[in-house]
Amino acid sequence: MEVIIFEKESYFRLQRELIRMFQKALEETEAKKNLEDWISETEASTILPYKSKKKWSQLRATGKIRFMQTGRKICYSRKSILQFMERNALKM
């Protein structure tokens, strides 16, 4: 068994650094989670009230909103929908 001895100040400095690293990792994880929040077609249509499948298809085809498709299921990026709405909002 090996024993490592620290000076008191070195130990607390190491402890603060580890806490800072863990906090940074947690913040980065939360930022990534919030960055892209994928939602279903049903939820997307409550935010952007287009009922026509053709309109949603046009938005996807023209790249105006981000989406991903797995099999037949399509999910939309909530962030890209909000950005689309902001770009197309009437300026008074």
The first five atom37 places (N, CA, C, CB, O) and aatype in JSON, in Angstrom:
{
  "aatype": [12, 6, 19, 9, 9, 13, 6, 11, 6, 15, 18, 13, 1, 10, 5, 1, 6, 10, 9, 1, 12, 13, 5, 11, 0, 10, 6, 6, 16, 6, 0, 11, 11, 2, 10, 6, 3, 17, 9, 15, 6, 16, 6, 0, 15, 16, 9, 10, 14, 18, 11, 15, 11, 11, 11, 17, 15, 5, 10, 1, 0, 16, 7, 11, 9, 1, 13, 12, 5, 16, 7, 1, 11, 9, 4, 18, 15, 1, 11, 15, 9, 10, 5, 13, 12, 6, 1, 2, 0, 10, 11, 12],
  "atom_mask": [
    [1, 1, 1, 1, 1],
    [1, 1, 1, 1, 1],
    [1, 1, 1, 1, 1],
    [1, 1, 1, 1, 1],
    [1, 1, 1, 1, 1],
    [1, 1, 1, 1, 1],
    [1, 1, 1, 1, 1],
    [1, 1, 1, 1, 1],
    [1, 1, 1, 1, 1],
    [1, 1, 1, 1, 1],
    [1, 1, 1, 1, 1],
    [1, 1, 1, 1, 1],
    [1, 1, 1, 1, 1],
    [1, 1, 1, 1, 1],
    [1, 1, 1, 1, 1],
    [1, 1, 1, 1, 1],
    [1, 1, 1, 1, 1],
    [1, 1, 1, 1, 1],
    [1, 1, 1, 1, 1],
    [1, 1, 1, 1, 1],
    [1, 1, 1, 1, 1],
    [1, 1, 1, 1, 1],
    [1, 1, 1, 1, 1],
    [1, 1, 1, 1, 1],
    [1, 1, 1, 1, 1],
    [1, 1, 1, 1, 1],
    [1, 1, 1, 1, 1],
    [1, 1, 1, 1, 1],
    [1, 1, 1, 1, 1],
    [1, 1, 1, 1, 1],
    [1, 1, 1, 1, 1],
    [1, 1, 1, 1, 1],
    [1, 1, 1, 1, 1],
    [1, 1, 1, 1, 1],
    [1, 1, 1, 1, 1],
    [1, 1, 1, 1, 1],
    [1, 1, 1, 1, 1],
    [1, 1, 1, 1, 1],
    [1, 1, 1, 1, 1],
    [1, 1, 1, 1, 1],
    [1, 1, 1, 1, 1],
    [1, 1, 1, 1, 1],
    [1, 1, 1, 1, 1],
    [1, 1, 1, 1, 1],
    [1, 1, 1, 1, 1],
    [1, 1, 1, 1, 1],
    [1, 1, 1, 1, 1],
    [1, 1, 1, 1, 1],
    [1, 1, 1, 1, 1],
    [1, 1, 1, 1, 1],
    [1, 1, 1, 1, 1],
    [1, 1, 1, 1, 1],
    [1, 1, 1, 1, 1],
    [1, 1, 1, 1, 1],
    [1, 1, 1, 1, 1],
    [1, 1, 1, 1, 1],
    [1, 1, 1, 1, 1],
    [1, 1, 1, 1, 1],
    [1, 1, 1, 1, 1],
    [1, 1, 1, 1, 1],
    [1, 1, 1, 1, 1],
    [1, 1, 1, 1, 1],
    [1, 1, 1, 0, 1],
    [1, 1, 1, 1, 1],
    [1, 1, 1, 1, 1],
    [1, 1, 1, 1, 1],
    [1, 1, 1, 1, 1],
    [1, 1, 1, 1, 1],
    [1, 1, 1, 1, 1],
    [1, 1, 1, 1, 1],
    [1, 1, 1, 0, 1],
    [1, 1, 1, 1, 1],
    [1, 1, 1, 1, 1],
    [1, 1, 1, 1, 1],
    [1, 1, 1, 1, 1],
    [1, 1, 1, 1, 1],
    [1, 1, 1, 1, 1],
    [1, 1, 1, 1, 1],
    [1, 1, 1, 1, 1],
    [1, 1, 1, 1, 1],
    [1, 1, 1, 1, 1],
    [1, 1, 1, 1, 1],
    [1, 1, 1, 1, 1],
    [1, 1, 1, 1, 1],
    [1, 1, 1, 1, 1],
    [1, 1, 1, 1, 1],
    [1, 1, 1, 1, 1],
    [1, 1, 1, 1, 1],
    [1, 1, 1, 1, 1],
    [1, 1, 1, 1, 1],
    [1, 1, 1, 1, 1],
    [1, 1, 1, 1, 1]
  ],
  "atom_positions": [
    [[0.84, -1.17, 0.0], [0.0, 0.0, 0.0], [0.89, 1.24, 0.0], [-0.96, -0.01, 1.22], [1.85, 1.35, 0.77]],
    [[0.56, 2.17, -0.88], [1.31, 3.41, -0.95], [0.54, 4.53, -0.28], [1.63, 3.77, -2.41], [-0.69, 4.57, -0.35]],
    [[1.25, 5.39, 0.34], [0.64, 6.53, 1.01], [1.15, 7.79, 0.33], [0.96, 6.54, 2.54], [2.36, 7.96, 0.13]],
    [[0.23, 8.67, -0.03], [0.58, 9.94, -0.64], [0.25, 11.03, 0.36], [-0.16, 10.17, -1.99], [-0.85, 11.08, 0.9]],
    [[1.21, 11.88, 0.6], [1.02, 12.93, 1.59], [0.97, 14.27, 0.85], [2.16, 12.92, 2.67], [1.83, 14.57, 0.02]],
    [[-0.04, 15.08, 1.17], [-0.21, 16.41, 0.6], [-0.06, 17.45, 1.69], [-1.59, 16.55, -0.09], [-0.37, 17.21, 2.86]],
    [[0.42, 18.6, 1.28], [0.33, 19.73, 2.18], [-1.14, 20.12, 2.22], [1.24, 20.93, 1.71], [-1.88, 19.89, 1.27]],
    [[-1.54, 20.7, 3.3], [-2.95, 21.07, 3.48], [-3.43, 21.96, 2.33], [-3.15, 21.78, 4.82], [-4.49, 21.71, 1.76]],
    [[-2.66, 22.99, 1.99], [-3.05, 23.92, 0.92], [-3.11, 23.21, -0.44], [-2.07, 25.1, 0.86], [-4.0, 23.49, -1.23]],
    [[-2.18, 22.31, -0.71], [-2.19, 21.56, -1.97], [-3.43, 20.68, -2.08], [-0.92, 20.7, -2.09], [-4.03, 20.57, -3.15]],
    [[-3.81, 20.06, -0.97], [-5.01, 19.23, -0.95], [-6.25, 20.06, -1.29], [-5.18, 18.56, 0.42], [-7.06, 19.65, -2.12]],
    [[-6.4, 21.22, -0.65], [-7.57, 22.05, -0.9], [-7.56, 22.62, -2.32], [-7.64, 23.17, 0.12], [-8.61, 22.78, -2.94]],
    [[-6.37, 22.94, -2.84], [-6.26, 23.42, -4.22], [-6.71, 22.31, -5.19], [-4.8, 23.86, -4.53], [-7.45, 22.57, -6.14]],
    [[-6.26, 21.08, -4.94], [-6.68, 19.95, -5.76], [-8.18, 19.73, -5.67], [-5.93, 18.67, -5.33], [-8.84, 19.47, -6.68]],
    [[-8.73, 19.84, -4.48], [-10.17, 19.67, -4.26], [-10.96, 20.72, -5.04], [-10.5, 19.75, -2.76], [-11.95, 20.4, -5.7]],
    [[-10.52, 22.0, -4.97], [-11.2, 23.08, -5.72], [-11.14, 22.83, -7.21], [-10.57, 24.44, -5.39], [-12.12, 23.05, -7.92]],
    [[-9.99, 22.38, -7.69], [-9.82, 22.11, -9.13], [-10.75, 20.98, -9.58], [-8.35, 21.76, -9.44], [-11.36, 21.06, -10.65]],
    [[-10.85, 19.93, -8.79], [-11.74, 18.82, -9.14], [-13.2, 19.27, -9.15], [-11.56, 17.66, -8.15], [-13.95, 18.9, -10.05]],
    [[-13.59, 20.06, -8.18], [-14.97, 20.58, -8.14], [-15.23, 21.43, -9.38], [-15.21, 21.41, -6.85], [-16.29, 21.32, -10.0]],
    [[-14.26, 22.3, -9.74], [-14.41, 23.15, -10.93], [-14.55, 22.29, -12.19], [-13.2, 24.1, -11.06], [-15.37, 22.59, -13.06]],
    [[-13.75, 21.24, -12.29], [-13.83, 20.36, -13.46], [-15.19, 19.66, -13.55], [-12.7, 19.32, -13.42], [-15.76, 19.55, -14.63]],
    [[-15.69, 19.18, -12.41], [-16.99, 18.51, -12.4], [-18.11, 19.48, -12.77], [-17.25, 17.89, -11.03], [-19.03, 19.12, -13.5]],
    [[-18.03, 20.71, -12.25], [-19.05, 21.71, -12.57], [-19.03, 22.04, -14.06], [-18.84, 22.99, -11.74], [-20.08, 22.18, -14.69]],
    [[-17.84, 22.18, -14.63], [-17.72, 22.48, -16.06], [-18.29, 21.34, -16.9], [-16.24, 22.74, -16.43], [-19.01, 21.59, -17.87]],
    [[-17.98, 20.11, -16.52], [-18.51, 18.96, -17.25], [-20.03, 18.92, -17.17], [-17.91, 17.66, -16.7], [-20.7, 18.62, -18.16]],
    [[-20.58, 19.21, -16.01], [-22.03, 19.23, -15.83], [-22.66, 20.33, -16.68], [-22.39, 19.43, -14.36], [-23.69, 20.1, -17.32]],
    [[-22.06, 21.52, -16.7], [-22.58, 22.62, -17.5], [-22.54, 22.29, -18.99], [-21.78, 23.9, -17.23], [-23.49, 22.6, -19.72]],
    [[-21.47, 21.66, -19.45], [-21.37, 21.28, -20.86], [-22.43, 20.24, -21.23], [-19.97, 20.73, -21.17], [-23.01, 20.3, -22.32]],
    [[-22.67, 19.31, -20.33], [-23.7, 18.29, -20.57], [-25.07, 18.93, -20.67], [-23.69, 17.23, -19.46], [-25.86, 18.61, -21.57]],
    [[-25.37, 19.85, -19.75], [-26.66, 20.55, -19.77], [-26.79, 21.4, -21.02], [-26.82, 21.42, -18.51], [-27.87, 21.46, -21.61]],
    [[-25.71, 22.06, -21.43], [-25.75, 22.91, -22.62], [-26.03, 22.07, -23.86], [-24.43, 23.69, -22.78], [-26.82, 22.48, -24.72]],
    [[-25.4, 20.91, -23.97], [-25.64, 20.04, -25.12], [-27.07, 19.53, -25.12], [-24.66, 18.85, -25.1], [-27.71, 19.44, -26.17]],
    [[-27.58, 19.21, -23.93], [-28.95, 18.71, -23.83], [-29.95, 19.77, -24.27], [-29.26, 18.25, -22.4], [-30.93, 19.47, -24.94]],
    [[-29.7, 21.02, -23.88], [-30.6, 22.1, -24.22], [-30.41, 22.6, -25.64], [-30.42, 23.24, -23.26], [-31.33, 23.18, -26.23]],
    [[-29.22, 22.36, -26.2], [-28.93, 22.85, -27.53], [-29.87, 22.25, -28.57], [-27.49, 22.55, -27.9], [-30.43, 22.98, -29.39]],
    [[-30.05, 20.97, -28.55], [-30.95, 20.32, -29.49], [-31.97, 19.51, -28.71], [-30.17, 19.41, -30.49], [-31.64, 18.5, -28.08]],
    [[-33.18, 19.94, -28.75], [-34.26, 19.26, -28.06], [-35.2, 18.73, -29.15], [-35.01, 20.22, -27.06], [-36.03, 19.47, -29.66]],
    [[-35.07, 17.48, -29.49], [-35.86, 16.89, -30.58], [-37.27, 16.58, -30.1], [-35.18, 15.61, -31.11], [-37.48, 16.01, -29.03]],
    [[-38.24, 16.96, -30.92], [-39.65, 16.77, -30.57], [-40.39, 16.06, -31.69], [-40.32, 18.12, -30.26], [-39.93, 16.04, -32.84]],
    [[-41.52, 15.47, -31.35], [-42.32, 14.73, -32.32], [-43.05, 15.68, -33.27], [-43.34, 13.82, -31.6], [-43.11, 16.89, -33.03]],
    [[-43.59, 15.12, -34.35], [-44.37, 15.92, -35.31], [-45.57, 16.57, -34.62], [-44.85, 15.04, -36.49], [-45.9, 17.73, -34.89]],
    [[-46.21, 15.83, -33.75], [-47.39, 16.35, -33.05], [-47.02, 17.57, -32.2], [-48.01, 15.26, -32.18], [-47.72, 18.58, -32.24]],
    [[-45.95, 17.46, -31.45], [-45.53, 18.58, -30.61], [-45.05, 19.75, -31.47], [-44.43, 18.14, -29.64], [-45.31, 20.91, -31.13]],
    [[-44.37, 19.46, -32.56], [-43.9, 20.51, -33.47], [-45.08, 21.3, -34.03], [-43.06, 19.9, -34.62], [-45.01, 22.52, -34.17]],
    [[-46.16, 20.6, -34.34], [-47.31, 21.29, -34.93], [-48.08, 22.13, -33.89], [-48.26, 20.27, -35.56], [-48.91, 22.96, -34.26]],
    [[-47.81, 21.91, -32.6], [-48.41, 22.79, -31.6], [-47.62, 24.09, -31.49], [-48.47, 22.09, -30.22], [-48.17, 25.13, -31.12]],
    [[-46.33, 24.03, -31.8], [-45.5, 25.24, -31.78], [-45.69, 26.04, -33.06], [-44.01, 24.87, -31.6], [-45.91, 27.25, -33.02]],
    [[-45.6, 25.35, -34.18], [-45.76, 25.97, -35.49], [-47.01, 25.34, -36.11], [-44.47, 25.77, -36.41], [-46.93, 24.22, -36.62]],
    [[-48.13, 26.02, -36.06], [-49.42, 25.37, -36.35], [-49.73, 25.1, -37.83], [-50.49, 26.21, -35.8], [-50.76, 25.52, -38.34]],
    [[-48.81, 24.41, -38.5], [-49.1, 23.95, -39.86], [-49.69, 22.55, -39.74], [-47.82, 23.96, -40.77], [-49.07, 21.66, -39.15]],
    [[-50.86, 22.35, -40.3], [-51.51, 21.04, -40.21], [-51.24, 20.19, -41.45], [-53.02, 21.21, -40.03], [-51.38, 18.96, -41.42]],
    [[-50.85, 20.84, -42.52], [-50.63, 20.14, -43.78], [-49.3, 19.37, -43.78], [-50.66, 21.15, -44.94], [-48.25, 19.95, -43.48]],
    [[-49.35, 18.1, -44.11], [-48.14, 17.29, -44.24], [-47.25, 17.84, -45.34], [-48.5, 15.81, -44.53], [-46.02, 17.77, -45.27]],
    [[-47.89, 18.42, -46.38], [-47.14, 18.98, -47.5], [-46.3, 20.18, -47.04], [-48.1, 19.41, -48.63], [-45.15, 20.32, -47.46]],
    [[-46.85, 21.02, -46.18], [-46.12, 22.19, -45.68], [-44.91, 21.75, -44.86], [-47.04, 23.09, -44.83], [-43.82, 22.3, -45.01]],
    [[-45.1, 20.75, -43.99], [-43.98, 20.24, -43.2], [-42.91, 19.64, -44.11], [-44.47, 19.19, -42.18], [-41.72, 19.81, -43.87]],
    [[-43.36, 18.95, -45.14], [-42.42, 18.37, -46.1], [-41.62, 19.45, -46.81], [-43.17, 17.51, -47.13], [-40.42, 19.29, -47.03]],
    [[-42.26, 20.56, -47.16], [-41.58, 21.68, -47.81], [-40.54, 22.3, -46.87], [-42.6, 22.74, -48.25], [-39.43, 22.63, -47.29]],
    [[-40.91, 22.46, -45.62], [-39.98, 23.03, -44.65], [-38.73, 22.14, -44.5], [-40.66, 23.21, -43.29], [-37.62, 22.65, -44.39]],
    [[-38.95, 20.83, -44.5], [-37.82, 19.9, -44.41], [-36.97, 19.96, -45.67], [-38.31, 18.47, -44.16], [-35.75, 20.04, -45.6]],
    [[-37.63, 19.91, -46.83], [-36.92, 19.85, -48.12], [-36.1, 21.11, -48.38], [-37.92, 19.65, -49.25], [-35.02, 21.03, -48.98]],
    [[-36.59, 22.25, -47.95], [-35.87, 23.5, -48.19], [-34.85, 23.81, -47.09], [-36.87, 24.66, -48.29], [-34.13, 24.8, -47.17]],
    [[-34.79, 22.97, -46.07], [-33.82, 23.16, -45.0], [-34.16, 24.29, -44.05], [0.0, 0.0, 0.0], [-33.3, 24.78, -43.33]],
    [[-35.41, 24.69, -44.04], [-35.81, 25.79, -43.17], [-35.89, 25.37, -41.7], [-37.14, 26.34, -43.61], [-35.72, 26.2, -40.8]],
    [[-36.14, 24.09, -41.48], [-36.1, 23.56, -40.11], [-35.32, 22.25, -40.13], [-37.54, 23.35, -39.54], [-35.33, 21.52, -41.12]],
    [[-34.65, 21.96, -39.02], [-33.87, 20.73, -38.92], [-34.78, 19.58, -38.49], [-32.7, 20.89, -37.92], [-35.73, 19.76, -37.71]],
    [[-34.48, 18.42, -39.0], [-35.25, 17.24, -38.63], [-34.35, 16.03, -38.69], [-36.47, 17.05, -39.55], [-33.26, 16.07, -39.27]],
    [[-34.81, 14.96, -38.1], [-34.14, 13.66, -38.24], [-35.22, 12.62, -38.42], [-33.23, 13.32, -37.0], [-36.33, 12.75, -37.91]],
    [[-34.88, 11.6, -39.15], [-35.86, 10.56, -39.43], [-35.26, 9.2, -39.13], [-36.33, 10.62, -40.89], [-34.15, 8.88, -39.55]],
    [[-36.01, 8.42, -38.39], [-35.65, 7.05, -38.08], [-36.81, 6.18, -38.55], [-35.34, 6.84, -36.54], [-37.88, 6.17, -37.94]],
    [[-36.58, 5.46, -39.62], [-37.68, 4.7, -40.21], [-38.73, 5.66, -40.72], [0.0, 0.0, 0.0], [-38.43, 6.53, -41.55]],
    [[-39.96, 5.51, -40.24], [-41.04, 6.41, -40.65], [-41.25, 7.56, -39.68], [-42.33, 5.63, -40.81], [-42.02, 8.48, -39.96]],
    [[-40.58, 7.51, -38.54], [-40.76, 8.54, -37.51], [-39.86, 9.74, -37.8], [-40.47, 7.98, -36.1], [-38.66, 9.59, -38.04]],
    [[-40.46, 10.93, -37.77], [-39.73, 12.17, -38.0], [-39.78, 13.0, -36.73], [-40.32, 12.96, -39.2], [-40.84, 13.17, -36.13]],
    [[-38.63, 13.51, -36.33], [-38.55, 14.42, -35.19], [-37.96, 15.74, -35.67], [-37.69, 13.81, -34.04], [-37.16, 15.77, -36.6]],
    [[-38.37, 16.82, -35.03], [-37.93, 18.15, -35.4], [-37.14, 18.79, -34.28], [-39.13, 19.03, -35.77], [-37.35, 18.49, -33.1]],
    [[-36.23, 19.66, -34.65], [-35.46, 20.42, -33.68], [-36.31, 21.59, -33.2], [-34.11, 20.91, -34.3], [-36.69, 22.46, -33.99]],
    [[-36.59, 21.6, -31.91], [-37.39, 22.69, -31.33], [-36.67, 24.02, -31.58], [-37.62, 22.46, -29.8], [-37.31, 25.02, -31.9]],
    [[-35.35, 24.03, -31.43], [-34.58, 25.25, -31.61], [-34.73, 25.79, -33.04], [-33.1, 24.99, -31.29], [-34.89, 26.99, -33.24]],
    [[-34.67, 24.9, -34.03], [-34.78, 25.37, -35.42], [-36.19, 25.89, -35.73], [-34.41, 24.24, -36.4], [-36.34, 26.8, -36.54]],
    [[-37.19, 25.32, -35.11], [-38.56, 25.81, -35.31], [-38.69, 27.22, -34.72], [-39.6, 24.85, -34.64], [-39.27, 28.11, -35.35]],
    [[-38.14, 27.42, -33.53], [-38.2, 28.75, -32.91], [-37.4, 29.77, -33.72], [-37.66, 28.68, -31.47], [-37.82, 30.92, -33.84]],
    [[-36.27, 29.35, -34.27], [-35.48, 30.25, -35.12], [-36.25, 30.59, -36.4], [-34.12, 29.61, -35.46], [-36.22, 31.73, -36.85]],
    [[-36.92, 29.61, -36.98], [-37.74, 29.83, -38.18], [-38.82, 30.85, -37.88], [-38.37, 28.52, -38.68], [-39.07, 31.76, -38.68]],
    [[-39.46, 30.71, -36.72], [-40.53, 31.65, -36.34], [-39.95, 33.05, -36.16], [-41.23, 31.18, -35.04], [-40.57, 34.03, -36.58]],
    [[-38.8, 33.15, -35.55], [-38.17, 34.45, -35.34], [-37.81, 35.11, -36.68], [-36.9, 34.29, -34.46], [-38.03, 36.31, -36.86]],
    [[-37.26, 34.33, -37.6], [-36.9, 34.87, -38.93], [-38.12, 35.36, -39.68], [-36.18, 33.81, -39.76], [-38.02, 36.31, -40.46]],
    [[-39.25, 34.73, -39.47], [-40.45, 35.04, -40.23], [-41.47, 35.88, -39.47], [-41.09, 33.78, -40.69], [-42.59, 36.08, -39.94]],
    [[-41.08, 36.37, -38.31], [-41.98, 37.21, -37.52], [-42.12, 38.57, -38.19], [-41.46, 37.38, -36.06], [-41.18, 39.09, -38.78]],
    [[-43.3, 39.12, -38.1], [-43.52, 40.47, -38.65], [-42.84, 41.49, -37.76], [-45.03, 40.78, -38.79], [-43.01, 41.48, -36.54]],
    [[-42.09, 42.37, -38.38], [-41.42, 43.44, -37.63], [-42.3, 44.67, -37.69], [-40.0, 43.73, -38.2], [-42.6, 45.16, -38.78]],
    [[-42.71, 45.18, -36.57], [-43.58, 46.36, -36.51], [-42.77, 47.58, -36.14], [-44.71, 46.16, -35.51], [-43.32, 48.67, -36.04]]
  ]
}
